Amino acid sequence: MSEKVINFEFEKHNKNSIRYQEVPENGMPPVLGSIYVQKWFAGDNKKIEITIKTKD
């Protein structure tokens, strides 16, 4: 099993969600690109991180 931590920065507000843009590592393409997180969870956070685990 491998694990990857991906960082995101605020991009824009929508009606009920916030759009975050991935900050790719140097020289690497984005893994997820943009994601939407519901406002009730994201709050006023300008940066978030997501951990992805792959299973065999």
PDB file as gemmi writes it, atoms N, CA and C in Angstrom:
CRYST1    1.000    1.000    1.000  90.00  90.00  90.00 P 1                      
ATOM      1  N   MET A   1       0.851  -1.169   0.000  1.00  0.00           N  
ATOM      2  CA  MET A   1       0.000   0.000   0.000  1.00  0.00           C  
ATOM      3  C   MET A   1       0.902   1.239   0.000  1.00  0.00           C  
ATOM      4  N   SER A   2       0.553   2.215  -0.851  1.00  0.00           N  
ATOM      5  CA  SER A   2       1.305   3.466  -0.862  1.00  0.00           C  
ATOM      6  C   SER A   2       0.386   4.612  -0.461  1.00  0.00           C  
ATOM      7  N   GLU A   3       0.996   5.701  -0.049  1.00  0.00           N  
ATOM      8  CA  GLU A   3       0.251   6.849   0.461  1.00  0.00           C  
ATOM      9  C   GLU A   3       0.806   8.123  -0.160  1.00  0.00           C  
ATOM     10  N   LYS A   4      -0.085   9.050  -0.520  1.00  0.00           N  
ATOM     11  CA  LYS A   4       0.310  10.303  -1.154  1.00  0.00           C  
ATOM     12  C   LYS A   4      -0.455  11.440  -0.489  1.00  0.00           C  
ATOM     13  N   VAL A   5       0.257  12.478  -0.066  1.00  0.00           N  
ATOM     14  CA  VAL A   5      -0.369  13.670   0.502  1.00  0.00           C  
ATOM     15  C   VAL A   5      -0.361  14.745  -0.573  1.00  0.00           C  
ATOM     16  N   ILE A   6      -1.548  15.309  -0.856  1.00  0.00           N  
ATOM     17  CA  ILE A   6      -1.693  16.314  -1.900  1.00  0.00           C  
ATOM     18  C   ILE A   6      -2.181  17.612  -1.264  1.00  0.00           C  
ATOM     19  N   ASN A   7      -1.512  18.722  -1.585  1.00  0.00           N  
ATOM     20  CA  ASN A   7      -1.869  20.033  -1.046  1.00  0.00           C  
ATOM     21  C   ASN A   7      -2.717  20.812  -2.042  1.00  0.00           C  
ATOM     22  N   PHE A   8      -3.664  21.565  -1.500  1.00  0.00           N  
ATOM     23  CA  PHE A   8      -4.571  22.371  -2.313  1.00  0.00           C  
ATOM     24  C   PHE A   8      -4.636  23.782  -1.746  1.00  0.00           C  
ATOM     25  N   GLU A   9      -4.864  24.763  -2.651  1.00  0.00           N  
ATOM     26  CA  GLU A   9      -5.051  26.158  -2.255  1.00  0.00           C  
ATOM     27  C   GLU A   9      -6.395  26.649  -2.763  1.00  0.00           C  
ATOM     28  N   PHE A  10      -6.976  27.592  -2.036  1.00  0.00           N  
ATOM     29  CA  PHE A  10      -8.256  28.187  -2.394  1.00  0.00           C  
ATOM     30  C   PHE A  10      -8.226  28.712  -3.825  1.00  0.00           C  
ATOM     31  N   GLU A  11      -9.299  28.442  -4.573  1.00  0.00           N  
ATOM     32  CA  GLU A  11      -9.431  28.974  -5.927  1.00  0.00           C  
ATOM     33  C   GLU A  11     -10.629  29.914  -6.028  1.00  0.00           C  
ATOM     34  N   LYS A  12     -11.839  29.453  -5.628  1.00  0.00           N  
ATOM     35  CA  LYS A  12     -12.999  30.334  -5.659  1.00  0.00           C  
ATOM     36  C   LYS A  12     -14.149  29.768  -4.835  1.00  0.00           C  
ATOM     37  N   HIS A  13     -15.072  30.672  -4.464  1.00  0.00           N  
ATOM     38  CA  HIS A  13     -16.293  30.297  -3.747  1.00  0.00           C  
ATOM     39  C   HIS A  13     -17.388  29.980  -4.754  1.00  0.00           C  
ATOM     40  N   ASN A  14     -18.202  28.985  -4.455  1.00  0.00           N  
ATOM     41  CA  ASN A  14     -19.417  28.687  -5.189  1.00  0.00           C  
ATOM     42  C   ASN A  14     -20.564  28.805  -4.200  1.00  0.00           C  
ATOM     43  N   LYS A  15     -21.781  28.515  -4.645  1.00  0.00           N  
ATOM     44  CA  LYS A  15     -22.940  28.687  -3.779  1.00  0.00           C  
ATOM     45  C   LYS A  15     -22.818  27.910  -2.466  1.00  0.00           C  
ATOM     46  N   ASN A  16     -22.557  26.608  -2.547  1.00  0.00           N  
ATOM     47  CA  ASN A  16     -22.491  25.769  -1.345  1.00  0.00           C  
ATOM     48  C   ASN A  16     -21.149  25.089  -1.149  1.00  0.00           C  
ATOM     49  N   SER A  17     -20.181  25.406  -1.997  1.00  0.00           N  
ATOM     50  CA  SER A  17     -18.886  24.735  -1.914  1.00  0.00           C  
ATOM     51  C   SER A  17     -17.746  25.707  -2.208  1.00  0.00           C  
ATOM     52  N   ILE A  18     -16.543  25.228  -1.962  1.00  0.00           N  
ATOM     53  CA  ILE A  18     -15.337  25.996  -2.255  1.00  0.00           C  
ATOM     54  C   ILE A  18     -14.481  25.144  -3.186  1.00  0.00           C  
ATOM     55  N   ARG A  19     -13.978  25.781  -4.219  1.00  0.00           N  
ATOM     56  CA  ARG A  19     -13.117  25.080  -5.171  1.00  0.00           C  
ATOM     57  C   ARG A  19     -11.664  25.303  -4.791  1.00  0.00           C  
ATOM     58  N   TYR A  20     -10.922  24.194  -4.697  1.00  0.00           N  
ATOM     59  CA  TYR A  20      -9.500  24.235  -4.386  1.00  0.00           C  
ATOM     60  C   TYR A  20      -8.711  23.697  -5.576  1.00  0.00           C  
ATOM     61  N   GLN A  21      -7.570  24.306  -5.851  1.00  0.00           N  
ATOM     62  CA  GLN A  21      -6.677  23.884  -6.927  1.00  0.00           C  
ATOM     63  C   GLN A  21      -5.462  23.191  -6.336  1.00  0.00           C  
ATOM     64  N   GLU A  22      -5.103  22.063  -6.905  1.00  0.00           N  
ATOM     65  CA  GLU A  22      -3.940  21.314  -6.434  1.00  0.00           C  
ATOM     66  C   GLU A  22      -2.652  22.098  -6.660  1.00  0.00           C  
ATOM     67  N   VAL A  23      -1.740  22.005  -5.710  1.00  0.00           N  
ATOM     68  CA  VAL A  23      -0.398  22.577  -5.843  1.00  0.00           C  
ATOM     69  C   VAL A  23       0.521  21.390  -6.140  1.00  0.00           C  
ATOM     70  N   PRO A  24       0.861  21.175  -7.428  1.00  0.00           N  
ATOM     71  CA  PRO A  24       1.669  19.997  -7.763  1.00  0.00           C  
ATOM     72  C   PRO A  24       3.105  20.126  -7.267  1.00  0.00           C  
ATOM     73  N   GLU A  25       3.717  18.974  -7.051  1.00  0.00           N  
ATOM     74  CA  GLU A  25       5.129  18.954  -6.673  1.00  0.00           C  
ATOM     75  C   GLU A  25       5.953  19.386  -7.880  1.00  0.00           C  
ATOM     76  N   ASN A  26       7.156  19.886  -7.640  1.00  0.00           N  
ATOM     77  CA  ASN A  26       8.019  20.373  -8.718  1.00  0.00           C  
ATOM     78  C   ASN A  26       8.220  19.316  -9.794  1.00  0.00           C  
ATOM     79  N   GLY A  27       7.903  19.690 -11.041  1.00  0.00           N  
ATOM     80  CA  GLY A  27       8.136  18.811 -12.177  1.00  0.00           C  
ATOM     81  C   GLY A  27       7.156  17.667 -12.337  1.00  0.00           C  
ATOM     82  N   MET A  28       6.133  17.608 -11.492  1.00  0.00           N  
ATOM     83  CA  MET A  28       5.156  16.517 -11.572  1.00  0.00           C  
ATOM     84  C   MET A  28       3.799  17.057 -12.024  1.00  0.00           C  
ATOM     85  N   PRO A  29       3.045  16.269 -12.774  1.00  0.00           N  
ATOM     86  CA  PRO A  29       1.699  16.690 -13.159  1.00  0.00           C  
ATOM     87  C   PRO A  29       0.740  16.557 -11.972  1.00  0.00           C  
ATOM     88  N   PRO A  30      -0.395  17.275 -11.992  1.00  0.00           N  
ATOM     89  CA  PRO A  30      -1.372  17.150 -10.910  1.00  0.00           C  
ATOM     90  C   PRO A  30      -1.929  15.730 -10.819  1.00  0.00           C  
ATOM     91  N   VAL A  31      -2.257  15.316  -9.616  1.00  0.00           N  
ATOM     92  CA  VAL A  31      -2.866  14.006  -9.387  1.00  0.00           C  
ATOM     93  C   VAL A  31      -4.390  14.129  -9.481  1.00  0.00           C  
ATOM     94  N   LEU A  32      -4.958  15.147  -8.856  1.00  0.00           N  
ATOM     95  CA  LEU A  32      -6.406  15.348  -8.842  1.00  0.00           C  
ATOM     96  C   LEU A  32      -6.859  16.608  -9.569  1.00  0.00           C  
ATOM     97  N   GLY A  33      -6.036  17.625  -9.642  1.00  0.00           N  
ATOM     98  CA  GLY A  33      -6.446  18.889 -10.260  1.00  0.00           C  
ATOM     99  C   GLY A  33      -7.252  19.716  -9.282  1.00  0.00           C  
ATOM    100  N   SER A  34      -8.484  20.062  -9.667  1.00  0.00           N  
ATOM    101  CA  SER A  34      -9.371  20.846  -8.799  1.00  0.00           C  
ATOM    102  C   SER A  34     -10.341  19.931  -8.074  1.00  0.00           C  
ATOM    103  N   ILE A  35     -10.694  20.337  -6.857  1.00  0.00           N  
ATOM    104  CA  ILE A  35     -11.707  19.604  -6.096  1.00  0.00           C  
ATOM    105  C   ILE A  35     -12.678  20.603  -5.482  1.00  0.00           C  
ATOM    106  N   TYR A  36     -13.874  20.138  -5.185  1.00  0.00           N  
ATOM    107  CA  TYR A  36     -14.892  20.942  -4.515  1.00  0.00           C  
ATOM    108  C   TYR A  36     -15.128  20.361  -3.133  1.00  0.00           C  
ATOM    109  N   VAL A  37     -15.132  21.242  -2.125  1.00  0.00           N  
ATOM    110  CA  VAL A  37     -15.376  20.840  -0.746  1.00  0.00           C  
ATOM    111  C   VAL A  37     -16.541  21.670  -0.229  1.00  0.00           C  
ATOM    112  N   GLN A  38     -17.472  21.035   0.450  1.00  0.00           N  
ATOM    113  CA  GLN A  38     -18.637  21.743   0.965  1.00  0.00           C  
ATOM    114  C   GLN A  38     -18.223  22.801   1.987  1.00  0.00           C  
ATOM    115  N   LYS A  39     -18.899  23.961   1.927  1.00  0.00           N  
ATOM    116  CA  LYS A  39     -18.553  25.081   2.807  1.00  0.00           C  
ATOM    117  C   LYS A  39     -18.693  24.733   4.286  1.00  0.00           C  
ATOM    118  N   TRP A  40     -19.676  23.899   4.643  1.00  0.00           N  
ATOM    119  CA  TRP A  40     -19.865  23.567   6.063  1.00  0.00           C  
ATOM    120  C   TRP A  40     -18.634  22.859   6.623  1.00  0.00           C  
ATOM    121  N   PHE A  41     -17.870  22.163   5.750  1.00  0.00           N  
ATOM    122  CA  PHE A  41     -16.672  21.460   6.201  1.00  0.00           C  
ATOM    123  C   PHE A  41     -15.423  22.315   6.038  1.00  0.00           C  
ATOM    124  N   ALA A  42     -15.286  22.971   4.913  1.00  0.00           N  
ATOM    125  CA  ALA A  42     -14.069  23.735   4.599  1.00  0.00           C  
ATOM    126  C   ALA A  42     -13.940  24.999   5.437  1.00  0.00           C  
ATOM    127  N   GLY A  43     -15.062  25.602   5.801  1.00  0.00           N  
ATOM    128  CA  GLY A  43     -15.017  26.845   6.579  1.00  0.00           C  
ATOM    129  C   GLY A  43     -14.280  27.938   5.821  1.00  0.00           C  
ATOM    130  N   ASP A  44     -13.407  28.662   6.492  1.00  0.00           N  
ATOM    131  CA  ASP A  44     -12.647  29.747   5.875  1.00  0.00           C  
ATOM    132  C   ASP A  44     -11.216  29.344   5.525  1.00  0.00           C  
ATOM    133  N   ASN A  45     -10.940  28.048   5.505  1.00  0.00           N  
ATOM    134  CA  ASN A  45      -9.579  27.575   5.247  1.00  0.00           C  
ATOM    135  C   ASN A  45      -9.154  27.846   3.808  1.00  0.00           C  
ATOM    136  N   LYS A  46      -7.995  28.445   3.643  1.00  0.00           N  
ATOM    137  CA  LYS A  46      -7.455  28.751   2.320  1.00  0.00           C  
ATOM    138  C   LYS A  46      -6.578  27.627   1.792  1.00  0.00           C  
ATOM    139  N   LYS A  47      -6.127  26.742   2.668  1.00  0.00           N  
ATOM    140  CA  LYS A  47      -5.291  25.609   2.263  1.00  0.00           C  
ATOM    141  C   LYS A  47      -5.813  24.347   2.927  1.00  0.00           C  
ATOM    142  N   ILE A  48      -5.809  23.264   2.169  1.00  0.00           N  
ATOM    143  CA  ILE A  48      -6.194  21.965   2.707  1.00  0.00           C  
ATOM    144  C   ILE A  48      -5.210  20.925   2.170  1.00  0.00           C  
ATOM    145  N   GLU A  49      -5.181  19.761   2.786  1.00  0.00           N  
ATOM    146  CA  GLU A  49      -4.405  18.654   2.261  1.00  0.00           C  
ATOM    147  C   GLU A  49      -5.233  17.396   2.337  1.00  0.00           C  
ATOM    148  N   ILE A  50      -5.026  16.535   1.351  1.00  0.00           N  
ATOM    149  CA  ILE A  50      -5.756  15.283   1.252  1.00  0.00           C  
ATOM    150  C   ILE A  50      -4.737  14.162   1.160  1.00  0.00           C  
ATOM    151  N   THR A  51      -4.999  13.069   1.875  1.00  0.00           N  
ATOM    152  CA  THR A  51      -4.132  11.896   1.809  1.00  0.00           C  
ATOM    153  C   THR A  51      -4.864  10.803   1.039  1.00  0.00           C  
ATOM    154  N   ILE A  52      -4.182  10.259   0.032  1.00  0.00           N  
ATOM    155  CA  ILE A  52      -4.735   9.158  -0.762  1.00  0.00           C  
ATOM    156  C   ILE A  52      -3.907   7.917  -0.480  1.00  0.00           C  
ATOM    157  N   LYS A  53      -4.604   6.822  -0.176  1.00  0.00           N  
ATOM    158  CA  LYS A  53      -3.940   5.541   0.035  1.00  0.00           C  
ATOM    159  C   LYS A  53      -4.399   4.575  -1.052  1.00  0.00           C  
ATOM    160  N   THR A  54      -3.441   3.904  -1.676  1.00  0.00           N  
ATOM    161  CA  THR A  54      -3.780   2.880  -2.645  1.00  0.00           C  
ATOM    162  C   THR A  54      -3.733   1.531  -1.953  1.00  0.00           C  
ATOM    163  N   LYS A  55      -4.667   0.662  -2.324  1.00  0.00           N  
ATOM    164  CA  LYS A  55      -4.734  -0.680  -1.746  1.00  0.00           C  
ATOM    165  C   LYS A  55      -4.523  -1.706  -2.843  1.00  0.00           C  
ATOM    166  N   ASP A  56      -3.849  -2.775  -2.500  1.00  0.00           N  
ATOM    167  CA  ASP A  56      -3.606  -3.856  -3.470  1.00  0.00           C  
ATOM    168  C   ASP A  56      -4.733  -4.855  -3.454  1.00  0.00           C  
TER     169      ASP A  56                                                      
END                                                                             
